[in-house]
Amino acid sequence: MKPDEIRKLDAYFKRVFQNPRLEVKARPRKDDSAEVYVGDEFLGIVFKDEDDGDYNFSMAILDIDLG
């Protein structure tokens, strides 16, 4: 993803989830997606659908995280 897309997604996630600690970061060696973090904790991946220009957020929730 381009830096301007990452900045827009970063602002969107912070606004929607009302959490200034959320951060969208570029992925090394990948340009079709970005990583989403809260602080140092990885949350998921946001992908761009090149056909329609939409974005999709994917987040795995591990059973051990549910405690």
CHARMM-style PDB file with segment names, atoms N, HN, CA, C and O in Angstrom:
ATOM      1  N   MET     1       0.835  -1.188   0.000  1.00  0.00      PROA
ATOM      2  CA  MET     1       0.000   0.000   0.000  1.00  0.00      PROA
ATOM      3  C   MET     1       0.875   1.245   0.000  1.00  0.00      PROA
ATOM      4  O   MET     1       2.002   1.242   0.495  1.00  0.00      PROA
ATOM      5  N   LYS     2       0.341   2.269  -0.549  1.00  0.00      PROA
ATOM      6  HN  LYS     2      -0.574   2.272  -0.951  1.00  0.00      PROA
ATOM      7  CA  LYS     2       1.068   3.526  -0.608  1.00  0.00      PROA
ATOM      8  C   LYS     2       1.012   4.227   0.755  1.00  0.00      PROA
ATOM      9  O   LYS     2       0.068   4.022   1.518  1.00  0.00      PROA
ATOM     10  N   PRO     3       2.019   5.051   1.062  1.00  0.00      PROA
ATOM     11  CA  PRO     3       2.038   5.747   2.354  1.00  0.00      PROA
ATOM     12  C   PRO     3       0.787   6.577   2.637  1.00  0.00      PROA
ATOM     13  O   PRO     3       0.340   6.641   3.782  1.00  0.00      PROA
ATOM     14  N   ASP     4       0.209   7.217   1.603  1.00  0.00      PROA
ATOM     15  HN  ASP     4       0.572   7.165   0.672  1.00  0.00      PROA
ATOM     16  CA  ASP     4      -0.997   8.019   1.845  1.00  0.00      PROA
ATOM     17  C   ASP     4      -2.192   7.135   2.205  1.00  0.00      PROA
ATOM     18  O   ASP     4      -3.041   7.539   2.999  1.00  0.00      PROA
ATOM     19  N   GLU     5      -2.266   5.927   1.627  1.00  0.00      PROA
ATOM     20  HN  GLU     5      -1.576   5.599   0.982  1.00  0.00      PROA
ATOM     21  CA  GLU     5      -3.334   4.989   1.989  1.00  0.00      PROA
ATOM     22  C   GLU     5      -3.178   4.540   3.442  1.00  0.00      PROA
ATOM     23  O   GLU     5      -4.159   4.449   4.179  1.00  0.00      PROA
ATOM     24  N   ILE     6      -1.957   4.264   3.839  1.00  0.00      PROA
ATOM     25  HN  ILE     6      -1.160   4.338   3.240  1.00  0.00      PROA
ATOM     26  CA  ILE     6      -1.687   3.817   5.206  1.00  0.00      PROA
ATOM     27  C   ILE     6      -2.057   4.917   6.198  1.00  0.00      PROA
ATOM     28  O   ILE     6      -2.636   4.632   7.246  1.00  0.00      PROA
ATOM     29  N   ARG     7      -1.731   6.166   5.881  1.00  0.00      PROA
ATOM     30  HN  ARG     7      -1.260   6.398   5.030  1.00  0.00      PROA
ATOM     31  CA  ARG     7      -2.090   7.287   6.770  1.00  0.00      PROA
ATOM     32  C   ARG     7      -3.611   7.410   6.908  1.00  0.00      PROA
ATOM     33  O   ARG     7      -4.120   7.620   8.009  1.00  0.00      PROA
ATOM     34  N   LYS     8      -4.334   7.277   5.790  1.00  0.00      PROA
ATOM     35  HN  LYS     8      -3.921   7.106   4.895  1.00  0.00      PROA
ATOM     36  CA  LYS     8      -5.795   7.365   5.840  1.00  0.00      PROA
ATOM     37  C   LYS     8      -6.402   6.218   6.641  1.00  0.00      PROA
ATOM     38  O   LYS     8      -7.323   6.429   7.431  1.00  0.00      PROA
ATOM     39  N   LEU     9      -5.889   5.005   6.439  1.00  0.00      PROA
ATOM     40  HN  LEU     9      -5.142   4.834   5.798  1.00  0.00      PROA
ATOM     41  CA  LEU     9      -6.379   3.857   7.199  1.00  0.00      PROA
ATOM     42  C   LEU     9      -6.058   4.005   8.679  1.00  0.00      PROA
ATOM     43  O   LEU     9      -6.879   3.661   9.529  1.00  0.00      PROA
ATOM     44  N   ASP    10      -4.881   4.511   8.991  1.00  0.00      PROA
ATOM     45  HN  ASP    10      -4.214   4.791   8.300  1.00  0.00      PROA
ATOM     46  CA  ASP    10      -4.483   4.731  10.381  1.00  0.00      PROA
ATOM     47  C   ASP    10      -5.462   5.690  11.060  1.00  0.00      PROA
ATOM     48  O   ASP    10      -5.927   5.419  12.167  1.00  0.00      PROA
ATOM     49  N   ALA    11      -5.772   6.785  10.414  1.00  0.00      PROA
ATOM     50  HN  ALA    11      -5.394   7.005   9.514  1.00  0.00      PROA
ATOM     51  CA  ALA    11      -6.722   7.758  10.971  1.00  0.00      PROA
ATOM     52  C   ALA    11      -8.110   7.144  11.110  1.00  0.00      PROA
ATOM     53  O   ALA    11      -8.804   7.392  12.096  1.00  0.00      PROA
ATOM     54  N   TYR    12      -8.517   6.344  10.126  1.00  0.00      PROA
ATOM     55  HN  TYR    12      -7.954   6.142   9.325  1.00  0.00      PROA
ATOM     56  CA  TYR    12      -9.830   5.691  10.165  1.00  0.00      PROA
ATOM     57  C   TYR    12      -9.943   4.745  11.358  1.00  0.00      PROA
ATOM     58  O   TYR    12     -10.913   4.813  12.112  1.00  0.00      PROA
ATOM     59  N   PHE    13      -8.956   3.863  11.532  1.00  0.00      PROA
ATOM     60  HN  PHE    13      -8.168   3.808  10.919  1.00  0.00      PROA
ATOM     61  CA  PHE    13      -8.993   2.911  12.642  1.00  0.00      PROA
ATOM     62  C   PHE    13      -9.006   3.634  13.992  1.00  0.00      PROA
ATOM     63  O   PHE    13      -9.755   3.252  14.892  1.00  0.00      PROA
ATOM     64  N   LYS    14      -8.188   4.666  14.134  1.00  0.00      PROA
ATOM     65  HN  LYS    14      -7.580   4.976  13.403  1.00  0.00      PROA
ATOM     66  CA  LYS    14      -8.152   5.421  15.394  1.00  0.00      PROA
ATOM     67  C   LYS    14      -9.502   6.064  15.688  1.00  0.00      PROA
ATOM     68  O   LYS    14      -9.962   6.062  16.830  1.00  0.00      PROA
ATOM     69  N   ARG    15     -10.132   6.612  14.660  1.00  0.00      PROA
ATOM     70  HN  ARG    15      -9.758   6.614  13.732  1.00  0.00      PROA
ATOM     71  CA  ARG    15     -11.420   7.283  14.825  1.00  0.00      PROA
ATOM     72  C   ARG    15     -12.542   6.283  15.118  1.00  0.00      PROA
ATOM     73  O   ARG    15     -13.307   6.477  16.062  1.00  0.00      PROA
ATOM     74  N   VAL    16     -12.645   5.234  14.331  1.00  0.00      PROA
ATOM     75  HN  VAL    16     -12.023   5.076  13.564  1.00  0.00      PROA
ATOM     76  CA  VAL    16     -13.737   4.274  14.465  1.00  0.00      PROA
ATOM     77  C   VAL    16     -13.670   3.517  15.785  1.00  0.00      PROA
ATOM     78  O   VAL    16     -14.695   3.316  16.437  1.00  0.00      PROA
ATOM     79  N   PHE    17     -12.475   3.098  16.183  1.00  0.00      PROA
ATOM     80  HN  PHE    17     -11.643   3.262  15.654  1.00  0.00      PROA
ATOM     81  CA  PHE    17     -12.324   2.332  17.419  1.00  0.00      PROA
ATOM     82  C   PHE    17     -12.001   3.212  18.621  1.00  0.00      PROA
ATOM     83  O   PHE    17     -11.793   2.716  19.728  1.00  0.00      PROA
ATOM     84  N   GLN    18     -11.960   4.523  18.393  1.00  0.00      PROA
ATOM     85  HN  GLN    18     -12.128   4.926  17.493  1.00  0.00      PROA
ATOM     86  CA  GLN    18     -11.710   5.498  19.456  1.00  0.00      PROA
ATOM     87  C   GLN    18     -10.500   5.115  20.306  1.00  0.00      PROA
ATOM     88  O   GLN    18     -10.552   5.118  21.536  1.00  0.00      PROA
ATOM     89  N   ASN    19      -9.411   4.786  19.611  1.00  0.00      PROA
ATOM     90  HN  ASN    19      -9.369   4.784  18.612  1.00  0.00      PROA
ATOM     91  CA  ASN    19      -8.195   4.365  20.299  1.00  0.00      PROA
ATOM     92  C   ASN    19      -6.982   4.961  19.583  1.00  0.00      PROA
ATOM     93  O   ASN    19      -6.625   4.505  18.496  1.00  0.00      PROA
ATOM     94  N   PRO    20      -6.350   5.963  20.170  1.00  0.00      PROA
ATOM     95  CA  PRO    20      -5.185   6.584  19.535  1.00  0.00      PROA
ATOM     96  C   PRO    20      -3.955   5.676  19.503  1.00  0.00      PROA
ATOM     97  O   PRO    20      -2.973   5.991  18.831  1.00  0.00      PROA
ATOM     98  N   ARG    21      -3.999   4.552  20.223  1.00  0.00      PROA
ATOM     99  HN  ARG    21      -4.797   4.295  20.769  1.00  0.00      PROA
ATOM    100  CA  ARG    21      -2.863   3.621  20.220  1.00  0.00      PROA
ATOM    101  C   ARG    21      -2.870   2.687  19.010  1.00  0.00      PROA
ATOM    102  O   ARG    21      -1.875   2.014  18.742  1.00  0.00      PROA
ATOM    103  N   LEU    22      -3.986   2.643  18.278  1.00  0.00      PROA
ATOM    104  HN  LEU    22      -4.795   3.190  18.496  1.00  0.00      PROA
ATOM    105  CA  LEU    22      -4.021   1.829  17.061  1.00  0.00      PROA
ATOM    106  C   LEU    22      -3.066   2.414  16.043  1.00  0.00      PROA
ATOM    107  O   LEU    22      -2.936   3.633  15.924  1.00  0.00      PROA
ATOM    108  N   GLU    23      -2.394   1.533  15.307  1.00  0.00      PROA
ATOM    109  HN  GLU    23      -2.500   0.544  15.403  1.00  0.00      PROA
ATOM    110  CA  GLU    23      -1.431   1.995  14.312  1.00  0.00      PROA
ATOM    111  C   GLU    23      -1.429   1.050  13.119  1.00  0.00      PROA
ATOM    112  O   GLU    23      -1.370  -0.169  13.279  1.00  0.00      PROA
ATOM    113  N   VAL    24      -1.493   1.615  11.939  1.00  0.00      PROA
ATOM    114  HN  VAL    24      -1.541   2.605  11.809  1.00  0.00      PROA
ATOM    115  CA  VAL    24      -1.400   0.843  10.704  1.00  0.00      PROA
ATOM    116  C   VAL    24       0.021   1.021  10.172  1.00  0.00      PROA
ATOM    117  O   VAL    24       0.502   2.142  10.009  1.00  0.00      PROA
ATOM    118  N   LYS    25       0.683  -0.110   9.904  1.00  0.00      PROA
ATOM    119  HN  LYS    25       0.292  -1.020  10.036  1.00  0.00      PROA
ATOM    120  CA  LYS    25       2.080  -0.080   9.463  1.00  0.00      PROA
ATOM    121  C   LYS    25       2.240  -0.834   8.152  1.00  0.00      PROA
ATOM    122  O   LYS    25       1.556  -1.824   7.894  1.00  0.00      PROA
ATOM    123  N   ALA    26       3.159  -0.340   7.332  1.00  0.00      PROA
ATOM    124  HN  ALA    26       3.715   0.465   7.541  1.00  0.00      PROA
ATOM    125  CA  ALA    26       3.491  -1.031   6.083  1.00  0.00      PROA
ATOM    126  C   ALA    26       4.085  -2.398   6.407  1.00  0.00      PROA
ATOM    127  O   ALA    26       4.752  -2.570   7.427  1.00  0.00      PROA
ATOM    128  N   ARG    27       3.836  -3.358   5.535  1.00  0.00      PROA
ATOM    129  HN  ARG    27       3.294  -3.218   4.706  1.00  0.00      PROA
ATOM    130  CA  ARG    27       4.411  -4.695   5.698  1.00  0.00      PROA
ATOM    131  C   ARG    27       5.694  -4.787   4.897  1.00  0.00      PROA
ATOM    132  O   ARG    27       5.747  -4.341   3.751  1.00  0.00      PROA
ATOM    133  N   PRO    28       6.722  -5.358   5.488  1.00  0.00      PROA
ATOM    134  CA  PRO    28       7.948  -5.555   4.713  1.00  0.00      PROA
ATOM    135  C   PRO    28       7.711  -6.588   3.606  1.00  0.00      PROA
ATOM    136  O   PRO    28       7.115  -7.638   3.847  1.00  0.00      PROA
ATOM    137  N   ARG    29       8.170  -6.290   2.424  1.00  0.00      PROA
ATOM    138  HN  ARG    29       8.654  -5.437   2.228  1.00  0.00      PROA
ATOM    139  CA  ARG    29       8.101  -7.194   1.267  1.00  0.00      PROA
ATOM    140  C   ARG    29       6.687  -7.457   0.754  1.00  0.00      PROA
ATOM    141  O   ARG    29       6.506  -8.334  -0.091  1.00  0.00      PROA
ATOM    142  N   LYS    30       5.684  -6.733   1.235  1.00  0.00      PROA
ATOM    143  HN  LYS    30       5.831  -6.022   1.922  1.00  0.00      PROA
ATOM    144  CA  LYS    30       4.311  -6.874   0.740  1.00  0.00      PROA
ATOM    145  C   LYS    30       3.776  -5.480   0.440  1.00  0.00      PROA
ATOM    146  O   LYS    30       3.948  -4.568   1.248  1.00  0.00      PROA
ATOM    147  N   ASP    31       3.132  -5.302  -0.704  1.00  0.00      PROA
ATOM    148  HN  ASP    31       2.993  -6.044  -1.361  1.00  0.00      PROA
ATOM    149  CA  ASP    31       2.599  -3.975  -1.019  1.00  0.00      PROA
ATOM    150  C   ASP    31       1.083  -3.986  -1.240  1.00  0.00      PROA
ATOM    151  O   ASP    31       0.500  -2.975  -1.631  1.00  0.00      PROA
ATOM    152  N   ASP    32       0.449  -5.142  -0.985  1.00  0.00      PROA
ATOM    153  HN  ASP    32       0.923  -5.964  -0.667  1.00  0.00      PROA
ATOM    154  CA  ASP    32      -0.997  -5.239  -1.171  1.00  0.00      PROA
ATOM    155  C   ASP    32      -1.763  -5.184   0.147  1.00  0.00      PROA
ATOM    156  O   ASP    32      -2.986  -5.324   0.167  1.00  0.00      PROA
ATOM    157  N   SER    33      -1.037  -4.980   1.253  1.00  0.00      PROA
ATOM    158  HN  SER    33      -0.044  -4.867   1.237  1.00  0.00      PROA
ATOM    159  CA  SER    33      -1.676  -5.015   2.572  1.00  0.00      PROA
ATOM    160  C   SER    33      -0.829  -4.252   3.582  1.00  0.00      PROA
ATOM    161  O   SER    33       0.300  -3.849   3.302  1.00  0.00      PROA
ATOM    162  N   ALA    34      -1.412  -4.066   4.775  1.00  0.00      PROA
ATOM    163  HN  ALA    34      -2.329  -4.393   5.003  1.00  0.00      PROA
ATOM    164  CA  ALA    34      -0.703  -3.408   5.880  1.00  0.00      PROA
ATOM    165  C   ALA    34      -1.081  -4.129   7.172  1.00  0.00      PROA
ATOM    166  O   ALA    34      -2.072  -4.857   7.217  1.00  0.00      PROA
ATOM    167  N   GLU    35      -0.291  -3.924   8.215  1.00  0.00      PROA
ATOM    168  HN  GLU    35       0.515  -3.332   8.179  1.00  0.00      PROA
ATOM    169  CA  GLU    35      -0.525  -4.560   9.510  1.00  0.00      PROA
ATOM    170  C   GLU    35      -1.159  -3.560  10.468  1.00  0.00      PROA
ATOM    171  O   GLU    35      -0.864  -2.366  10.417  1.00  0.00      PROA
ATOM    172  N   VAL    36      -2.027  -4.053  11.336  1.00  0.00      PROA
ATOM    173  HN  VAL    36      -2.266  -5.023  11.377  1.00  0.00      PROA
ATOM    174  CA  VAL    36      -2.703  -3.217  12.329  1.00  0.00      PROA
ATOM    175  C   VAL    36      -2.252  -3.658  13.720  1.00  0.00      PROA
ATOM    176  O   VAL    36      -2.275  -4.845  14.043  1.00  0.00      PROA
ATOM    177  N   TYR    37      -1.841  -2.690  14.534  1.00  0.00      PROA
ATOM    178  HN  TYR    37      -1.822  -1.725  14.271  1.00  0.00      PROA
ATOM    179  CA  TYR    37      -1.342  -2.946  15.887  1.00  0.00      PROA
ATOM    180  C   TYR    37      -2.055  -2.063  16.898  1.00  0.00      PROA
ATOM    181  O   TYR    37      -2.562  -0.992  16.565  1.00  0.00      PROA
ATOM    182  N   VAL    38      -2.084  -2.535  18.143  1.00  0.00      PROA
ATOM    183  HN  VAL    38      -1.673  -3.406  18.413  1.00  0.00      PROA
ATOM    184  CA  VAL    38      -2.399  -1.688  19.300  1.00  0.00      PROA
ATOM    185  C   VAL    38      -1.139  -1.745  20.140  1.00  0.00      PROA
ATOM    186  O   VAL    38      -0.817  -2.778  20.726  1.00  0.00      PROA
ATOM    187  N   GLY    39      -0.433  -0.635  20.195  1.00  0.00      PROA
ATOM    188  HN  GLY    39      -0.694   0.204  19.719  1.00  0.00      PROA
ATOM    189  CA  GLY    39       0.877  -0.652  20.846  1.00  0.00      PROA
ATOM    190  C   GLY    39       1.770  -1.622  20.097  1.00  0.00      PROA
ATOM    191  O   GLY    39       1.941  -1.511  18.883  1.00  0.00      PROA
ATOM    192  N   ASP    40       2.349  -2.594  20.836  1.00  0.00      PROA
ATOM    193  HN  ASP    40       2.210  -2.684  21.822  1.00  0.00      PROA
ATOM    194  CA  ASP    40       3.218  -3.600  20.221  1.00  0.00      PROA
ATOM    195  C   ASP    40       2.466  -4.868  19.839  1.00  0.00      PROA
ATOM    196  O   ASP    40       3.053  -5.781  19.260  1.00  0.00      PROA
ATOM    197  N   GLU    41       1.170  -4.937  20.157  1.00  0.00      PROA
ATOM    198  HN  GLU    41       0.693  -4.195  20.628  1.00  0.00      PROA
ATOM    199  CA  GLU    41       0.398  -6.153  19.892  1.00  0.00      PROA
ATOM    200  C   GLU    41      -0.214  -6.142  18.501  1.00  0.00      PROA
ATOM    201  O   GLU    41      -0.968  -5.240  18.137  1.00  0.00      PROA
ATOM    202  N   PHE    42       0.129  -7.167  17.734  1.00  0.00      PROA
ATOM    203  HN  PHE    42       0.741  -7.900  18.029  1.00  0.00      PROA
ATOM    204  CA  PHE    42      -0.398  -7.331  16.372  1.00  0.00      PROA
ATOM    205  C   PHE    42      -1.871  -7.709  16.453  1.00  0.00      PROA
ATOM    206  O   PHE    42      -2.241  -8.622  17.190  1.00  0.00      PROA
ATOM    207  N   LEU    43      -2.721  -6.998  15.686  1.00  0.00      PROA
ATOM    208  HN  LEU    43      -2.419  -6.256  15.087  1.00  0.00      PROA
ATOM    209  CA  LEU    43      -4.151  -7.306  15.649  1.00  0.00      PROA
ATOM    210  C   LEU    43      -4.569  -8.031  14.384  1.00  0.00      PROA
ATOM    211  O   LEU    43      -5.346  -8.984  14.444  1.00  0.00      PROA
ATOM    212  N   GLY    44      -4.065  -7.594  13.245  1.00  0.00      PROA
ATOM    213  HN  GLY    44      -3.434  -6.819  13.196  1.00  0.00      PROA
ATOM    214  CA  GLY    44      -4.491  -8.212  12.000  1.00  0.00      PROA
ATOM    215  C   GLY    44      -3.917  -7.516  10.781  1.00  0.00      PROA
ATOM    216  O   GLY    44      -3.008  -6.690  10.870  1.00  0.00      PROA
ATOM    217  N   ILE    45      -4.481  -7.882   9.642  1.00  0.00      PROA
ATOM    218  HN  ILE    45      -5.218  -8.553   9.570  1.00  0.00      PROA
ATOM    219  CA  ILE    45      -4.019  -7.384   8.348  1.00  0.00      PROA
ATOM    220  C   ILE    45      -5.175  -6.680   7.644  1.00  0.00      PROA
ATOM    221  O   ILE    45      -6.312  -7.152   7.680  1.00  0.00      PROA
ATOM    222  N   VAL    46      -4.885  -5.575   7.019  1.00  0.00      PROA
ATOM    223  HN  VAL    46      -3.962  -5.191   6.991  1.00  0.00      PROA
ATOM    224  CA  VAL    46      -5.874  -4.907   6.174  1.00  0.00      PROA
ATOM    225  C   VAL    46      -5.376  -5.021   4.730  1.00  0.00      PROA
ATOM    226  O   VAL    46      -4.252  -4.633   4.410  1.00  0.00      PROA
ATOM    227  N   PHE    47      -6.247  -5.566   3.866  1.00  0.00      PROA
ATOM    228  HN  PHE    47      -7.160  -5.881   4.127  1.00  0.00      PROA
ATOM    229  CA  PHE    47      -5.941  -5.794   2.463  1.00  0.00      PROA
ATOM    230  C   PHE    47      -6.712  -4.818   1.590  1.00  0.00      PROA
ATOM    231  O   PHE    47      -7.815  -4.394   1.933  1.00  0.00      PROA
ATOM    232  N   LYS    48      -6.120  -4.472   0.468  1.00  0.00      PROA
ATOM    233  HN  LYS    48      -5.223  -4.816   0.189  1.00  0.00      PROA
ATOM    234  CA  LYS    48      -6.818  -3.644  -0.511  1.00  0.00      PROA
ATOM    235  C   LYS    48      -7.250  -4.523  -1.669  1.00  0.00      PROA
ATOM    236  O   LYS    48      -6.443  -5.262  -2.234  1.00  0.00      PROA
ATOM    237  N   ASP    49      -8.525  -4.443  -2.022  1.00  0.00      PROA
ATOM    238  HN  ASP    49      -9.181  -3.844  -1.563  1.00  0.00      PROA
ATOM    239  CA  ASP    49      -9.050  -5.138  -3.189  1.00  0.00      PROA
ATOM    240  C   ASP    49      -8.818  -4.227  -4.384  1.00  0.00      PROA
ATOM    241  O   ASP    49      -9.494  -3.209  -4.534  1.00  0.00      PROA
ATOM    242  N   GLU    50      -7.876  -4.585  -5.223  1.00  0.00      PROA
ATOM    243  HN  GLU    50      -7.327  -5.411  -5.102  1.00  0.00      PROA
ATOM    244  CA  GLU    50      -7.495  -3.730  -6.354  1.00  0.00      PROA
ATOM    245  C   GLU    50      -8.621  -3.578  -7.379  1.00  0.00      PROA
ATOM    246  O   GLU    50      -8.662  -2.585  -8.104  1.00  0.00      PROA
ATOM    247  N   ASP    51      -9.532  -4.551  -7.446  1.00  0.00      PROA
ATOM    248  HN  ASP    51      -9.499  -5.358  -6.856  1.00  0.00      PROA
ATOM    249  CA  ASP    51     -10.612  -4.481  -8.439  1.00  0.00      PROA
ATOM    250  C   ASP    51     -11.613  -3.380  -8.133  1.00  0.00      PROA
ATOM    251  O   ASP    51     -12.026  -2.645  -9.029  1.00  0.00      PROA
ATOM    252  N   ASP    52     -12.008  -3.263  -6.856  1.00  0.00      PROA
ATOM    253  HN  ASP    52     -11.672  -3.861  -6.128  1.00  0.00      PROA
ATOM    254  CA  ASP    52     -13.022  -2.258  -6.516  1.00  0.00      PROA
ATOM    255  C   ASP    52     -12.518  -1.154  -5.591  1.00  0.00      PROA
ATOM    256  O   ASP    52     -13.252  -0.210  -5.297  1.00  0.00      PROA
ATOM    257  N   GLY    53     -11.270  -1.264  -5.131  1.00  0.00      PROA
ATOM    258  HN  GLY    53     -10.674  -2.030  -5.371  1.00  0.00      PROA
ATOM    259  CA  GLY    53     -10.688  -0.216  -4.303  1.00  0.00      PROA
ATOM    260  C   GLY    53     -11.083  -0.258  -2.845  1.00  0.00      PROA
ATOM    261  O   GLY    53     -10.690   0.618  -2.075  1.00  0.00      PROA
ATOM    262  N   ASP    54     -11.865  -1.273  -2.441  1.00  0.00      PROA
ATOM    263  HN  ASP    54     -12.184  -1.985  -3.066  1.00  0.00      PROA
ATOM    264  CA  ASP    54     -12.261  -1.409  -1.041  1.00  0.00      PROA
ATOM    265  C   ASP    54     -11.146  -2.043  -0.219  1.00  0.00      PROA
ATOM    266  O   ASP    54     -10.201  -2.621  -0.756  1.00  0.00      PROA
ATOM    267  N   TYR    55     -11.281  -1.918   1.094  1.00  0.00      PROA
ATOM    268  HN  TYR    55     -12.048  -1.448   1.530  1.00  0.00      PROA
ATOM    269  CA  TYR    55     -10.320  -2.506   2.023  1.00  0.00      PROA
ATOM    270  C   TYR    55     -11.025  -3.534   2.889  1.00  0.00      PROA
ATOM    271  O   TYR    55     -12.193  -3.364   3.239  1.00  0.00      PROA
ATOM    272  N   ASN    56     -10.315  -4.602   3.235  1.00  0.00      PROA
ATOM    273  HN  ASN    56      -9.366  -4.739   2.951  1.00  0.00      PROA
ATOM    274  CA  ASN    56     -10.840  -5.655   4.098  1.00  0.00      PROA
ATOM    275  C   ASN    56      -9.878  -5.877   5.255  1.00  0.00      PROA
ATOM    276  O   ASN    56      -8.670  -6.012   5.061  1.00  0.00      PROA
ATOM    277  N   PHE    57     -10.432  -5.912   6.463  1.00  0.00      PROA
ATOM    278  HN  PHE    57     -11.414  -5.803   6.621  1.00  0.00      PROA
ATOM    279  CA  PHE    57      -9.632  -6.124   7.670  1.00  0.00      PROA
ATOM    280  C   PHE    57      -9.845  -7.551   8.144  1.00  0.00      PROA
ATOM    281  O   PHE    57     -10.983  -7.990   8.304  1.00  0.00      PROA
ATOM    282  N   SER    58      -8.751  -8.279   8.371  1.00  0.00      PROA
ATOM    283  HN  SER    58      -7.826  -7.922   8.240  1.00  0.00      PROA
ATOM    284  CA  SER    58      -8.810  -9.662   8.826  1.00  0.00      PROA
ATOM    285  C   SER    58      -8.088  -9.784  10.162  1.00  0.00      PROA
ATOM    286  O   SER    58      -6.925  -9.404  10.292  1.00  0.00      PROA
ATOM    287  N   MET    59      -8.801 -10.323  11.158  1.00  0.00      PROA
ATOM    288  HN  MET    59      -9.746 -10.631  11.052  1.00  0.00      PROA
ATOM    289  CA  MET    59      -8.235 -10.455  12.497  1.00  0.00      PROA
ATOM    290  C   MET    59      -8.514 -11.854  13.017  1.00  0.00      PROA
ATOM    291  O   MET    59      -9.670 -12.263  13.118  1.00  0.00      PROA
ATOM    292  N   ALA    60      -7.466 -12.586  13.346  1.00  0.00      PROA
ATOM    293  HN  ALA    60      -6.526 -12.254  13.265  1.00  0.00      PROA
ATOM    294  CA  ALA    60      -7.606 -13.920  13.919  1.00  0.00      PROA
ATOM    295  C   ALA    60      -7.684 -13.781  15.445  1.00  0.00      PROA
ATOM    296  O   ALA    60      -6.932 -13.012  16.043  1.00  0.00      PROA
ATOM    297  N   ILE    61      -8.594 -14.528  16.063  1.00  0.00      PROA
ATOM    298  HN  ILE    61      -9.204 -15.153  15.578  1.00  0.00      PROA
ATOM    299  CA  ILE    61      -8.708 -14.539  17.519  1.00  0.00      PROA
ATOM    300  C   ILE    61      -8.396 -15.950  17.997  1.00  0.00      PROA
ATOM    301  O   ILE    61      -9.122 -16.898  17.697  1.00  0.00      PROA
ATOM    302  N   LEU    62      -7.314 -16.071  18.739  1.00  0.00      PROA
ATOM    303  HN  LEU    62      -6.724 -15.302  18.982  1.00  0.00      PROA
ATOM    304  CA  LEU    62      -6.904 -17.379  19.230  1.00  0.00      PROA
ATOM    305  C   LEU    62      -7.710 -17.778  20.455  1.00  0.00      PROA
ATOM    306  O   LEU    62      -8.093 -16.933  21.265  1.00  0.00      PROA
ATOM    307  N   ASP    63      -7.959 -19.054  20.578  1.00  0.00      PROA
ATOM    308  HN  ASP    63      -7.648 -19.740  19.920  1.00  0.00      PROA
ATOM    309  CA  ASP    63      -8.717 -19.571  21.706  1.00  0.00      PROA
ATOM    310  C   ASP    63      -8.053 -19.209  23.036  1.00  0.00      PROA
ATOM    311  O   ASP    63      -8.737 -18.899  24.012  1.00  0.00      PROA
ATOM    312  N   ILE    64      -6.707 -19.250  23.073  1.00  0.00      PROA
ATOM    313  HN  ILE    64      -6.151 -19.502  22.281  1.00  0.00      PROA
ATOM    314  CA  ILE    64      -6.006 -18.938  24.329  1.00  0.00      PROA
ATOM    315  C   ILE    64      -6.173 -17.464  24.721  1.00  0.00      PROA
ATOM    316  O   ILE    64      -6.069 -17.120  25.898  1.00  0.00      PROA
ATOM    317  N   ASP    65      -6.430 -16.605  23.746  1.00  0.00      PROA
ATOM    318  HN  ASP    65      -6.514 -16.885  22.790  1.00  0.00      PROA
ATOM    319  CA  ASP    65      -6.639 -15.195  24.038  1.00  0.00      PROA
ATOM    320  C   ASP    65      -7.988 -14.941  24.714  1.00  0.00      PROA
ATOM    321  O   ASP    65      -8.163 -13.935  25.402  1.00  0.00      PROA
ATOM    322  N   LEU    66      -8.931 -15.849  24.515  1.00  0.00      PROA
ATOM    323  HN  LEU    66      -8.789 -16.666  23.955  1.00  0.00      PROA
ATOM    324  CA  LEU    66     -10.258 -15.681  25.110  1.00  0.00      PROA
ATOM    325  C   LEU    66     -10.290 -16.062  26.581  1.00  0.00      PROA
ATOM    326  O   LEU    66     -11.206 -15.690  27.315  1.00  0.00      PROA
ATOM    327  N   GLY    67      -9.267 -16.817  27.004  1.00  0.00      PROA
ATOM    328  HN  GLY    67      -8.523 -17.120  26.408  1.00  0.00      PROA
ATOM    329  CA  GLY    67      -9.091 -17.195  28.405  1.00  0.00      PROA
ATOM    330  C   GLY    67     -10.269 -17.813  28.996  1.00  0.00      PROA
ATOM    331  OT1 GLY    67     -10.250 -18.177  30.172  1.00  0.00      PROA
TER     332      GLY     67
END
